[in-house]
Amino acid sequence: MKNLIYWKLSAFFFVYFFSWLVFFAFLPIWFGQKIQLTGMQIGTIYAGNAIFSMVLQPFYGYLSDKIGMKRYLLFFIVILVALTGPFFVFVYEPLLKNNFYVGAVIGSFVLSLAYYAGVAVIESFIEKCGRIYNFEFGRARAWGSLGAAVGVFCAGRAFNYDPDLIFWMASCGAIVLLLILLTVRIDESKADFIKSEPINLANVKHLFSIKDVWLFMIFILGSACVYGVFDQQFAIYYASLFPTVEQGNETFGYLNSLQIFLEAGGMCIAPFIVNKIGPKHGLILAGSIMTFRMIGSGLANDPISISIIKLLHAIELSILLVSVFKYLAKNFDTRLSSVLYLVGYQLSNQLGSAILSPIVGNLYDTVGFKVAYLFLGAVVGVFTVFGAFVLISDKRIPKEKQSELKEYIEDARPILIKNEREKALFVNVNGKRLTRQGFWKIVKYYKEQAHITKDITPHVLRHSFATHLLQNGADLKAIQTMLGHSDISSTQVYMQFQDSGLKDIYQKAHPRA
């Protein structure tokens, strides 16, 4: 069952991103070459996209968490994808040519519903499914990258043949999406984060009273958002480096396909990297790669160099996306995962994009792409350093998580216990002391959820607890009390690990060691 759900949702990712990227990668070229818009006008359209996405994402996020694993929103988005071809050809293009601002507003609303805000609904839904059926989100998302690569590859040839063909290809993809979605059935009884207390608006309001949420949003605003604005019109600059526009368009399609194929591979290894270095360090690594690519694009002078630099996007995007999900899940209320992702990450992106897109578009028109890239790269570098200081450490337990123990003691435990004389802090569903076997089952369950392959038992955790205390200077007598040892000799067994640490210090510090 787990593998079947994984393959169905991976296929859904593949077709959805094919339908999106088959036209999205060439959208700025379509605006510039067919509709004849200026950089400022294109920036205004992207700002409108961001504004509508910003408005829709909290609404989408709240609905996603409210309806749980029901597929209503996904069906709605699939219908909108089916309308891509008719909308662009019969509505959007005529409006942009005859009444630019009306066309920009209507286009931004429709595209945000289906793609800019809709993609986060799909990603959040499948990330939850990964937690239910124990598969890594990054591996399923890699199929989306493959679908995007195929879409861009097909669009590279189709666009030069007929620019409108790419929109009809997106509509055709919706038929496959509908067939896949009709076969998906999610067992909500397996979702612990759904079975917990239902969310309400007060939960969402409390979420945004937490300082760490705002610091995360500021980091995203100054890094991923600025980077996204930088990438909006990159296709136009890239195509201008070639002798003919047609050659530039076709080469960009091939390059983008290669980049997204590499991105798919990156999505497979990104969970391993982020699990190894931690989500905070993953975010900082992604910011550093963004900075390098942007500044490198401003310094490169030929198509080959800038093509190589562009491929860094495959690494950056994979690490960023996985790090964002793991950072939010680790540090905040998992019941609000959709709200956190759509508002904390996506909204920050869209807010900045709404403000910066027309400004950066005008910057391209006045000082040129290369100078603008150097400036934007410096901004992202500054915010990456900012994030290194303010994001929650991978080793620290956030205050939001600390409060959960207090909530258990004050609210949950009194409901569970049936005998007021029960002195145990942690009790089972029967209101009695949690046994060693019961605790072992809990540890085993979360070990599997975290994809940890090492053997972890309550004894291993107890052993690690004592060893860490001793290595960090705790008194042996205090450790004996905490472990409940009646004889100090039982506690002294941990001294061997301290002796090992002392040998290491001696080897490193003594001049004649």
DRENDO-613313 format. One line per 8 residues: number of its first residue (from 1); their letters; for each residue z, y, x of C-alpha. Coordinates in Angstrom, 2 decimals. Last residue first. Layout:
DRENDO-613313
NUM = A = Z:Y:X ~ ... .
//
This chain:
DRENDO-613313
513 = ARPHAKQY = 23.25:13.70:51.74 ~ 23.62:15.89:54.79 ~ 23.02:19.28:53.09 ~ 25.00:18.30:49.97 ~ 23.53:19.65:46.72 ~ 20.89:17.26:45.41 ~ 22.35:13.94:46.54 ~ 25.88:15.05:45.64 .
505 = IDKLGSDQ = 24.80:16.16:42.15 ~ 23.07:12.84:41.60 ~ 26.11:10.90:42.80 ~ 28.31:12.93:40.44 ~ 26.08:12.00:37.53 ~ 26.37:8.30:38.35 ~ 30.15:8.66:38.53 ~ 30.08:10.31:35.08 .
497 = FQMYVQTS = 28.16:7.32:33.78 ~ 30.68:4.91:35.28 ~ 33.48:6.93:33.68 ~ 32.36:5.68:30.24 ~ 34.28:2.44:30.76 ~ 37.40:4.59:30.98 ~ 37.55:4.77:27.19 ~ 38.57:1.14:26.75 .
489 = SIDSHGLM = 41.09:1.57:29.58 ~ 42.73:4.38:27.61 ~ 44.05:1.81:25.12 ~ 44.32:2.43:21.37 ~ 40.76:3.76:21.25 ~ 40.09:5.90:18.16 ~ 36.87:7.39:19.47 ~ 38.09:10.97:18.97 .
481 = TQIAKLDA = 41.50:10.19:20.51 ~ 40.03:8.45:23.55 ~ 37.60:11.36:24.00 ~ 40.53:13.78:24.09 ~ 42.29:11.63:26.71 ~ 39.13:11.56:28.87 ~ 38.89:15.38:28.85 ~ 35.44:16.77:28.11 .
473 = GNQLLHTA = 33.39:18.15:31.02 ~ 29.78:17.98:29.88 ~ 29.18:14.49:31.23 ~ 32.24:13.23:29.34 ~ 31.12:14.64:26.00 ~ 27.57:13.37:26.49 ~ 28.85:9.86:27.29 ~ 31.15:9.77:24.25 .
465 = FSHRLVHP = 28.44:10.76:21.80 ~ 25.86:8.46:23.44 ~ 28.16:5.45:22.96 ~ 28.84:6.36:19.35 ~ 25.10:6.75:18.70 ~ 24.37:3.41:20.39 ~ 27.15:1.77:18.36 ~ 25.71:3.14:15.12 .
457 = TIDKTIHA = 22.42:1.47:16.07 ~ 19.16:2.69:17.59 ~ 16.65:0.32:19.21 ~ 13.75:2.38:20.56 ~ 10.54:2.69:18.51 ~ 11.27:5.99:16.80 ~ 8.70:6.78:14.08 ~ 10.98:9.48:12.56 .
449 = QEKYYKVI = 10.95:7.77:9.14 ~ 11.64:4.43:10.82 ~ 14.68:5.81:12.60 ~ 15.68:7.44:9.31 ~ 15.85:4.06:7.55 ~ 17.59:2.30:10.45 ~ 20.29:4.97:10.64 ~ 20.92:4.66:6.89 .
441 = KWFGQRTL = 21.07:0.86:7.10 ~ 23.51:1.10:10.05 ~ 25.75:3.40:8.01 ~ 25.98:0.80:5.26 ~ 26.71:-1.95:7.79 ~ 29.47:0.11:9.42 ~ 30.95:0.76:6.00 ~ 31.01:4.03:4.08 .
433 = RKGNVNVF = 34.47:4.28:2.51 ~ 34.35:3.80:-1.24 ~ 32.87:5.99:-3.96 ~ 30.43:3.33:-5.15 ~ 27.45:5.37:-3.93 ~ 28.93:5.30:-0.42 ~ 31.66:7.48:1.07 ~ 31.84:9.79:4.08 .
425 = LAKERENK = 35.08:11.69:4.59 ~ 37.34:8.65:4.07 ~ 40.71:9.47:2.51 ~ 40.28:7.78:-0.89 ~ 43.47:8.66:-2.83 ~ 41.43:10.43:-5.55 ~ 39.83:7.09:-6.43 ~ 36.39:7.26:-8.01 .
417 = ILIPRADE = 34.70:9.21:-5.21 ~ 31.04:10.13:-5.70 ~ 31.39:13.33:-7.75 ~ 34.06:14.82:-5.48 ~ 31.85:13.93:-2.46 ~ 28.76:15.81:-3.69 ~ 30.04:19.34:-4.34 ~ 32.65:20.58:-1.87 .
409 = IYEKLESQ = 32.36:18.05:0.94 ~ 28.59:17.61:0.64 ~ 28.00:21.38:0.42 ~ 30.11:21.90:3.55 ~ 28.08:19.25:5.35 ~ 24.85:20.95:4.18 ~ 26.03:24.31:5.50 ~ 25.39:23.16:9.05 .
401 = KEKPIRKD = 21.71:22.59:8.17 ~ 21.19:26.22:7.09 ~ 23.16:27.38:10.12 ~ 20.54:25.83:12.41 ~ 21.41:22.85:14.64 ~ 20.38:23.78:18.17 ~ 18.53:21.44:20.56 ~ 14.96:22.34:19.57 .
393 = SILVFAGF = 15.97:25.97:19.85 ~ 15.33:28.14:16.80 ~ 12.67:30.77:17.49 ~ 13.90:34.10:18.89 ~ 13.43:34.04:22.68 ~ 10.27:31.95:23.15 ~ 8.87:33.58:20.01 ~ 8.93:37.03:21.61 .
385 = VTFVGVVA = 7.05:35.64:24.63 ~ 4.39:34.37:22.24 ~ 4.43:37.76:20.50 ~ 3.56:39.54:23.75 ~ 0.76:37.09:24.57 ~ -0.72:37.51:21.08 ~ -0.90:41.28:21.60 ~ -2.50:40.88:25.05 .
377 = GLFLYAVK = -5.18:38.62:23.57 ~ -5.94:41.22:20.89 ~ -6.55:43.90:23.55 ~ -8.77:41.67:25.69 ~ -10.76:40.54:22.64 ~ -11.33:44.14:21.48 ~ -12.77:45.06:24.88 ~ -15.21:42.12:24.73 .
369 = FGVTDYLN = -16.23:42.55:21.08 ~ -17.42:46.14:21.16 ~ -15.65:49.52:21.32 ~ -16.79:51.02:17.99 ~ -18.21:48.31:15.70 ~ -15.81:45.63:17.02 ~ -12.88:48.00:16.48 ~ -14.06:48.61:12.91 .
361 = GVIPSLIA = -13.86:44.87:12.26 ~ -10.43:44.85:13.97 ~ -9.17:47.48:11.53 ~ -10.87:45.82:8.54 ~ -9.27:42.44:9.41 ~ -5.85:43.75:10.53 ~ -4.03:44.57:7.30 ~ -5.20:41.70:5.11 .
353 = SGLQNSLQ = -5.13:39.35:8.12 ~ -1.51:40.19:8.83 ~ -0.47:39.36:5.31 ~ -2.71:36.28:5.28 ~ -1.17:34.73:8.36 ~ 2.38:35.48:7.25 ~ 1.52:34.03:3.85 ~ 0.23:30.81:5.45 .
345 = YGVLYLVS = 3.27:30.14:7.61 ~ 6.45:31.13:5.77 ~ 4.75:31.42:2.38 ~ 2.55:28.33:2.10 ~ 4.53:26.25:4.57 ~ 8.00:27.26:3.43 ~ 7.07:27.09:-0.24 ~ 5.61:23.61:0.25 .
337 = SLRTDFNK = 8.63:22.39:2.24 ~ 11.15:23.70:-0.28 ~ 12.89:20.38:-0.85 ~ 12.96:20.01:2.95 ~ 15.55:22.80:3.26 ~ 15.12:24.34:6.72 ~ 15.27:23.60:10.46 ~ 13.68:20.23:11.08 .
329 = ALYKFVSV = 11.13:20.30:8.24 ~ 10.02:23.86:9.14 ~ 9.64:23.09:12.86 ~ 7.90:19.76:12.16 ~ 5.33:21.33:9.84 ~ 4.67:24.27:12.18 ~ 4.50:22.07:15.28 ~ 1.86:19.80:13.70 .
321 = LLISLEIA = -0.33:22.79:12.81 ~ 0.08:24.57:16.15 ~ -0.53:21.49:18.31 ~ -3.78:20.64:16.55 ~ -4.99:24.26:16.40 ~ -4.39:24.88:20.11 ~ -6.12:21.77:21.42 ~ -9.35:22.19:19.43 .
313 = HLLKIISI = -9.30:25.96:20.01 ~ -9.59:25.27:23.74 ~ -13.24:24.39:23.04 ~ -13.96:28.11:22.78 ~ -13.30:28.55:26.51 ~ -16.06:26.07:27.41 ~ -18.51:27.88:25.13 ~ -17.50:31.26:26.60 .
305 = SIPDNALG = -18.34:30.04:30.07 ~ -21.68:28.51:29.05 ~ -22.79:31.47:26.90 ~ -22.39:34.04:29.72 ~ -20.15:37.02:30.46 ~ -16.59:35.70:30.12 ~ -13.79:38.28:30.45 ~ -13.17:39.02:26.77 .
297 = SGIMRFTM = -13.46:35.35:25.82 ~ -10.94:34.51:28.57 ~ -8.49:37.01:27.09 ~ -8.78:35.35:23.71 ~ -8.72:31.77:25.03 ~ -5.72:32.34:27.31 ~ -3.68:34.03:24.58 ~ -4.41:31.27:22.08 .
289 = ISGALILG = -3.40:28.62:24.63 ~ -0.07:30.40:25.21 ~ 0.58:30.64:21.48 ~ -0.03:26.89:21.07 ~ 2.41:26.14:23.90 ~ 5.00:28.42:22.28 ~ 4.64:26.63:18.95 ~ 4.92:23.21:20.62 .
281 = HKPGIKNV = 8.00:24.40:22.52 ~ 9.60:25.17:19.17 ~ 8.47:21.85:17.67 ~ 9.96:19.67:20.45 ~ 8.48:18.61:23.79 ~ 8.02:14.87:23.15 ~ 7.70:14.90:19.37 ~ 5.21:17.77:19.75 .
273 = IFPAICMG = 3.10:15.85:22.28 ~ 3.12:12.60:20.27 ~ 2.33:14.45:17.03 ~ -0.56:16.28:18.81 ~ -2.22:13.04:19.99 ~ -4.07:12.21:16.78 ~ -4.67:15.85:15.78 ~ -6.18:16.46:19.21 .
265 = GAELFIQL = -8.74:13.72:18.65 ~ -9.79:15.46:15.45 ~ -9.85:18.79:17.31 ~ -12.25:17.27:19.81 ~ -14.61:16.54:16.90 ~ -13.95:20.10:15.73 ~ -14.97:21.57:19.09 ~ -18.09:19.42:19.26 .
257 = SNLYGFTE = -19.14:20.51:15.78 ~ -18.48:24.15:16.63 ~ -20.65:23.83:19.71 ~ -23.52:22.25:17.76 ~ -23.35:24.89:15.02 ~ -23.07:27.69:17.58 ~ -26.20:26.36:19.28 ~ -28.13:26.50:15.99 .
249 = NGQEVTPF = -27.01:30.05:15.20 ~ -27.70:31.29:18.74 ~ -31.20:29.78:18.77 ~ -31.96:31.38:15.39 ~ -30.63:34.77:16.58 ~ -32.98:34.75:19.56 ~ -32.43:35.26:23.33 ~ -28.78:34.12:23.08 .
241 = LSAYYIAF = -25.54:36.08:23.61 ~ -25.76:37.62:20.11 ~ -25.04:34.21:18.53 ~ -21.58:34.18:20.16 ~ -20.70:37.67:18.93 ~ -21.66:36.83:15.34 ~ -19.84:33.47:15.46 ~ -16.67:35.20:16.75 .
233 = QQDFVGYV = -16.47:37.25:13.55 ~ -13.34:35.64:12.06 ~ -11.94:34.22:15.32 ~ -10.06:37.36:16.39 ~ -8.58:37.66:12.90 ~ -7.27:34.09:13.22 ~ -5.76:34.86:16.63 ~ -3.98:37.88:15.18 .
225 = CASGLIFI = -2.53:35.62:12.48 ~ -1.57:32.77:14.81 ~ 0.31:35.09:17.20 ~ 1.79:38.31:15.81 ~ 2.17:37.20:12.20 ~ 3.27:33.70:13.18 ~ 6.10:35.14:15.31 ~ 7.06:37.54:12.52 .
217 = MFLWVDKI = 7.15:34.64:10.05 ~ 9.40:32.58:12.32 ~ 11.76:35.54:12.72 ~ 11.83:35.94:8.95 ~ 12.77:32.30:8.37 ~ 15.42:32.52:11.11 ~ 17.10:35.44:9.34 ~ 17.78:33.49:6.16 .
209 = SFLHKVNA = 17.68:35.62:2.99 ~ 14.21:34.29:2.33 ~ 15.46:30.79:1.57 ~ 18.06:32.17:-0.83 ~ 15.31:33.56:-3.05 ~ 13.52:30.20:-3.05 ~ 16.70:28.36:-4.03 ~ 17.41:30.97:-6.74 .
201 = LNIPESKI = 13.87:30.43:-8.09 ~ 14.68:26.81:-8.84 ~ 14.53:23.51:-7.01 ~ 15.43:20.14:-8.46 ~ 18.47:18.36:-6.93 ~ 17.34:15.41:-4.82 ~ 14.82:12.85:-6.06 ~ 11.93:14.83:-4.57 .
193 = FDAKSEDI = 13.36:14.86:-1.01 ~ 14.15:11.14:-1.36 ~ 10.53:10.30:-2.19 ~ 10.25:6.56:-2.79 ~ 10.63:6.86:-6.58 ~ 7.63:9.22:-6.54 ~ 5.21:6.30:-6.10 ~ 1.88:8.10:-5.55 .
185 = RVTLLILL = -1.35:6.90:-7.17 ~ -4.72:7.90:-5.69 ~ -7.82:6.36:-7.30 ~ -8.84:9.42:-9.35 ~ -8.49:11.58:-6.24 ~ -11.17:9.62:-4.38 ~ -13.74:9.95:-7.19 ~ -13.01:13.67:-7.56 .
177 = LVIAGCSA = -13.41:14.31:-3.84 ~ -16.75:12.47:-3.84 ~ -18.08:14.75:-6.59 ~ -16.65:17.79:-4.78 ~ -18.81:17.06:-1.72 ~ -21.93:17.90:-3.73 ~ -20.60:21.42:-4.30 ~ -20.20:21.97:-0.55 .
169 = MWFILDPD = -23.80:20.86:0.06 ~ -24.90:23.44:-2.52 ~ -23.21:26.16:-0.45 ~ -24.94:25.09:2.79 ~ -28.35:25.20:1.10 ~ -28.08:28.95:0.54 ~ -29.05:29.78:4.15 ~ -32.34:27.80:3.87 .
161 = YNFARGAC = -33.98:26.13:6.91 ~ -31.99:28.06:9.54 ~ -28.78:27.32:7.61 ~ -29.57:23.62:7.17 ~ -29.79:22.94:10.92 ~ -26.39:24.31:11.93 ~ -24.94:23.38:8.53 ~ -25.22:19.65:9.23 .
153 = FVGVAAGL = -23.23:19.97:12.47 ~ -20.70:22.27:10.79 ~ -20.10:19.74:8.01 ~ -19.85:16.79:10.40 ~ -17.28:18.69:12.45 ~ -15.33:19.66:9.33 ~ -15.23:16.03:8.23 ~ -13.95:15.03:11.66 .
145 = SGWARARG = -11.29:17.75:11.47 ~ -10.23:16.48:8.07 ~ -10.00:13.00:9.53 ~ -7.57:14.41:12.10 ~ -5.41:15.59:9.19 ~ -4.53:11.95:8.45 ~ -3.41:11.44:12.05 ~ -1.49:14.71:12.12 .
137 = FEFNYIRG = 0.40:13.87:8.91 ~ 1.94:10.86:10.61 ~ 2.44:7.84:8.34 ~ 5.65:6.62:6.69 ~ 4.58:6.20:3.07 ~ 6.91:8.81:1.57 ~ 6.97:11.16:4.58 ~ 3.20:10.95:4.94 .
129 = CKEIFSEI = 2.83:11.60:1.21 ~ 4.78:14.83:1.72 ~ 2.32:15.86:4.46 ~ -0.53:14.95:2.07 ~ 0.75:17.35:-0.59 ~ 1.43:20.14:1.94 ~ -2.06:19.85:3.41 ~ -3.68:19.90:-0.05 .
121 = VAVGAYYA = -1.68:22.88:-1.25 ~ -2.34:24.65:2.08 ~ -6.08:24.16:1.63 ~ -5.94:25.83:-1.79 ~ -4.75:29.18:-0.44 ~ -7.84:29.90:1.68 ~ -9.98:27.24:-0.02 ~ -10.36:26.96:-3.78 .
113 = LSLVFSGI = -8.10:29.69:-5.15 ~ -8.68:31.93:-2.15 ~ -12.45:31.57:-2.41 ~ -12.38:32.55:-6.11 ~ -10.18:35.62:-5.66 ~ -11.93:36.80:-2.49 ~ -15.32:36.53:-4.15 ~ -14.23:38.54:-7.19 .
105 = VAGVYFNN = -12.79:41.33:-5.00 ~ -15.67:41.44:-2.50 ~ -18.28:41.39:-5.27 ~ -16.63:44.32:-7.05 ~ -16.43:46.18:-3.73 ~ -20.07:45.55:-2.75 ~ -21.77:46.46:-6.00 ~ -25.48:45.62:-5.83 .
97 = KLLPEYVF = -25.84:43.50:-2.69 ~ -22.34:42.01:-2.76 ~ -22.68:41.32:-6.50 ~ -26.03:39.55:-6.14 ~ -24.63:37.30:-3.36 ~ -21.39:36.37:-5.17 ~ -22.72:35.48:-8.62 ~ -25.85:33.29:-8.73 .
89 = VFFPGTLA = -26.06:31.85:-5.21 ~ -22.42:31.93:-4.11 ~ -20.93:30.88:-7.46 ~ -23.48:28.20:-8.26 ~ -22.94:26.51:-4.88 ~ -19.13:26.74:-4.76 ~ -18.53:25.50:-8.34 ~ -17.71:21.93:-7.27 .
81 = VLIVIFFL = -15.06:23.30:-4.91 ~ -13.41:24.99:-7.91 ~ -13.26:21.67:-9.77 ~ -11.69:20.03:-6.69 ~ -9.02:22.77:-6.57 ~ -7.97:22.10:-10.18 ~ -7.79:18.35:-9.56 ~ -5.56:19.00:-6.53 .
73 = LYRKMGIK = -3.29:21.26:-8.56 ~ -2.72:18.58:-11.19 ~ -2.05:15.76:-8.73 ~ 1.64:15.05:-9.44 ~ 3.71:14.51:-6.30 ~ 6.39:17.11:-7.01 ~ 5.59:19.35:-10.00 ~ 8.09:22.05:-8.94 .
65 = DSLYGYFP = 7.43:21.85:-5.18 ~ 3.70:22.32:-5.70 ~ 4.22:25.00:-8.40 ~ 6.43:27.06:-6.08 ~ 3.93:26.74:-3.23 ~ 0.92:27.61:-5.39 ~ 2.66:30.72:-6.70 ~ 3.85:31.68:-3.21 .
57 = QLVMSFIA = 0.28:31.08:-1.93 ~ -1.59:32.97:-4.67 ~ -0.62:36.53:-3.78 ~ -1.10:36.06:-0.03 ~ -4.36:34.21:-0.60 ~ -5.54:37.16:-2.70 ~ -4.63:39.60:0.06 ~ -6.11:37.44:2.83 .
49 = NGAYITGI = -9.46:37.02:1.11 ~ -9.52:40.77:0.48 ~ -8.90:41.40:4.18 ~ -11.69:38.96:5.01 ~ -14.03:40.95:2.76 ~ -12.94:44.25:4.38 ~ -13.60:42.79:7.84 ~ -17.13:41.90:6.74 .
41 = QMGTLQIK = -17.55:45.48:5.53 ~ -16.30:46.93:8.82 ~ -18.55:44.62:10.85 ~ -21.51:45.82:8.81 ~ -23.16:43.81:6.03 ~ -26.84:42.79:6.06 ~ -26.57:40.25:3.19 ~ -28.74:37.69:5.01 .
33 = QGFWIPLF = -27.91:38.32:8.69 ~ -24.39:39.75:8.66 ~ -22.80:38.08:5.66 ~ -24.55:34.76:6.31 ~ -23.50:34.97:9.99 ~ -19.90:35.62:8.89 ~ -20.13:32.62:6.51 ~ -21.60:30.20:9.04 .
25 = AFFVLWSF = -18.37:28.32:9.80 ~ -17.38:28.55:6.10 ~ -20.50:26.87:4.71 ~ -20.30:23.24:5.87 ~ -16.71:24.03:6.84 ~ -15.39:23.87:3.28 ~ -17.21:20.84:1.89 ~ -16.69:18.90:5.12 .
17 = FYVFFFAS = -13.03:19.92:5.08 ~ -12.64:18.48:1.58 ~ -14.64:15.34:2.41 ~ -12.58:14.37:5.46 ~ -9.21:15.33:3.94 ~ -9.95:13.16:0.90 ~ -10.97:10.31:3.20 ~ -7.65:10.67:5.03 .
9 = LKWYILNK = -5.91:10.63:1.66 ~ -7.60:7.38:0.70 ~ -7.00:5.82:4.11 ~ -3.29:6.69:4.17 ~ -2.77:5.53:0.58 ~ -4.36:2.17:1.44 ~ -2.32:1.86:4.64 ~ 0.95:2.40:2.79 .
1 = M = 0.00:0.00:0.00 .
//
